[in-house]
């Protein structure tokens, strides 16, 4: 949406130039060999400009790094649309 490219630092950090901008957590419930459900939690530093001294060198935000004000509702909607599309593609191509 904002022409921003982040990397994932194993196991779950969203990173740009060595600074953490967010993280991803997942929980999966299996029933035998079948997935019963998957819960995905994503946290992102979007428009935050100030960070506490203890994390200032290791954390940042999209606004700080890219000078972009993020519209959270649009990002969430686009993420959900993209995720749904990827899931549908996987189901069709099984």
C-alpha positions as CSV (number, residue, x, y, z in Angstrom):
1,X,0.0,0.0,0.0
2,X,2.7,2.4,0.9
3,X,5.4,0.9,-1.2
4,X,7.2,-0.3,1.9
5,X,9.3,-3.5,2.1
6,X,10.0,-5.0,5.5
7,X,11.9,-8.2,6.3
8,X,11.1,-10.9,8.8
9,X,13.8,-11.7,11.3
10,X,13.3,-15.2,12.6
11,X,11.1,-16.1,14.3
12,X,8.6,-13.2,14.3
13,X,10.0,-9.7,14.1
14,X,9.1,-7.2,11.3
15,X,12.3,-5.3,10.6
16,X,13.6,-2.4,8.5
17,X,17.3,-1.6,8.5
18,X,17.9,-3.5,11.7
19,X,15.1,-1.8,13.7
20,X,12.0,-3.7,14.8
21,X,8.8,-2.2,13.5
22,X,6.5,-4.9,14.7
23,X,5.9,-8.6,15.2
24,X,3.8,-11.6,14.3
25,X,2.5,-14.3,16.6
26,X,0.5,-17.4,15.7
27,X,-1.3,-20.1,17.5
28,X,-2.5,-23.2,15.8
29,X,-5.0,-25.8,17.2
30,X,-4.8,-29.2,15.6
31,X,-7.3,-32.0,15.8
32,X,-5.3,-35.1,14.8
33,X,-3.7,-34.2,11.5
34,X,-6.2,-31.4,10.7
35,X,-6.0,-27.7,11.5
36,X,-8.9,-26.8,13.7
37,X,-8.0,-23.1,13.8
38,X,-5.2,-20.6,13.5
39,X,-5.0,-17.3,15.4
40,X,-2.7,-14.7,13.9
41,X,-1.7,-11.6,15.9
42,X,0.2,-8.8,14.3
43,X,1.5,-5.7,16.0
44,X,3.0,-2.8,14.1
45,X,4.5,0.5,15.1
46,X,2.8,2.7,12.6
47,X,2.6,6.4,13.5
48,X,4.6,6.4,16.7
49,X,7.4,9.0,16.7
50,X,8.8,8.7,20.2
51,X,10.2,5.6,21.9
52,X,11.4,5.0,25.4
53,X,15.2,5.3,25.9
54,X,15.7,1.5,26.5
55,X,14.3,0.6,23.0
56,X,15.1,3.7,21.0
57,X,18.1,2.1,19.2
58,X,16.3,-1.1,18.3
59,X,12.7,0.0,17.6
60,X,11.1,2.3,15.1
61,X,7.9,3.0,13.2
62,X,6.7,3.3,9.6
63,X,6.1,7.0,10.1
64,X,9.6,7.5,11.4
65,X,11.4,5.4,8.8
66,X,9.3,6.3,5.7
67,X,7.7,9.7,6.6
68,X,4.3,8.2,5.9
69,X,1.2,8.5,8.1
70,X,-0.5,5.1,8.1
71,X,-4.3,4.7,7.9
72,X,-4.7,1.7,10.2
73,X,-8.2,0.7,9.0
74,X,-7.0,0.6,5.4
75,X,-3.9,-1.4,6.3
76,X,-6.0,-3.9,8.3
77,X,-8.6,-4.3,5.4
78,X,-5.8,-4.8,2.8
79,X,-4.0,-7.3,5.0
80,X,-7.3,-9.3,5.4
81,X,-8.0,-9.1,1.7
82,X,-4.5,-10.3,0.8
83,X,-4.5,-13.1,3.4
84,X,-7.9,-14.3,2.2
85,X,-6.7,-14.3,-1.4
86,X,-3.5,-16.3,-0.4
87,X,-5.6,-18.9,1.5
88,X,-8.0,-19.3,-1.4
89,X,-5.1,-19.8,-3.8
90,X,-3.7,-22.5,-1.6
91,X,-7.0,-24.3,-1.3
92,X,-7.5,-24.2,-5.1
93,X,-4.0,-25.5,-5.8
94,X,-4.0,-28.4,-3.3
